[in-house]
Amino acid sequence: GLADNIRQELDQAFERAAAEGRLKEAERRLQSLLGEYGQADSPIKCLQAARRFLAFQDEVANLAVTDGLTDRRKSLRETAATKAAEAQAKAMETTRI
């Protein structure tokens, strides 16, 4: 009855809040990775940054979010993929031959 409906709505609200928290934490981690990448001044550091972006992309892909947050999760994954490719290209450009 009514109590079950209220309990179900509360459970959904808690899940949305938990999913929002997981996404906010991922966004903070991405900002940290972007900062590290901004400091990358050698091919090795660029490649390390690329690896971290790819690992982050995989982690975010497995992040449990509610339906309303899937676009934000997708955006995080796409940013990580773009930055990984960028870091790999930067590593090639900065490698001396």
CORNOR-V922387 format. One record per residue. N is the residue number from 1. RES is the residue in one small letter. PHI is phi in whole degrees, 0 to 359 (none if undefined). OMEGA is omega in whole degrees, -180 to 180 (* if undefined). Layout:
<<N RES PHI OMEGA> <N RES PHI OMEGA>>
//
This chain:
<<1 g none -176> <2 l 298 -180> <3 a 298 179> <4 d 295 179> <5 n 296 180> <6 i 296 179> <7 r 299 -180> <8 q 295 179> <9 e 295 177> <10 l 296 178> <11 d 301 179> <12 q 295 179> <13 a 296 178> <14 f 297 180> <15 e 295 178> <16 r 298 180> <17 a 296 179> <18 a 296 179> <19 a 296 178> <20 e 299 178> <21 g 297 179> <22 r 298 -179> <23 l 292 179> <24 k 298 178> <25 e 297 178> <26 a 297 179> <27 e 296 177> <28 r 296 179> <29 r 296 178> <30 l 296 177> <31 q 301 178> <32 s 296 178> <33 l 297 179> <34 l 296 178> <35 g 296 178> <36 e 298 -179> <37 y 296 178> <38 g 299 179> <39 q 269 -175> <40 a 293 -175> <41 d 238 178> <42 s 221 179> <43 p 303 -179> <44 i 298 -179> <45 k 295 176> <46 c 295 179> <47 l 293 176> <48 q 297 178> <49 a 298 179> <50 a 300 179> <51 r 299 179> <52 r 295 178> <53 f 297 180> <54 l 293 177> <55 a 296 178> <56 f 298 179> <57 q 302 179> <58 d 295 179> <59 e 299 -178> <60 v 294 179> <61 a 300 -178> <62 n 265 -179> <63 l 287 179> <64 a 282 177> <65 v 229 177> <66 t 280 -176> <67 d 308 -177> <68 g 291 -176> <69 l 251 -176> <70 t 295 179> <71 d 294 178> <72 r 294 178> <73 r 297 179> <74 k 299 179> <75 s 298 178> <76 l 298 -180> <77 r 297 -179> <78 e 294 178> <79 t 298 180> <80 a 299 -180> <81 a 296 179> <82 t 298 -179> <83 k 292 177> <84 a 298 180> <85 a 295 179> <86 e 297 -179> <87 a 294 178> <88 q 296 178> <89 a 295 179> <90 k 297 178> <91 a 297 179> <92 m 295 -178> <93 e 295 -175> <94 t 268 178> <95 t 279 179> <96 r 279 176> <97 i 240 *>>
//
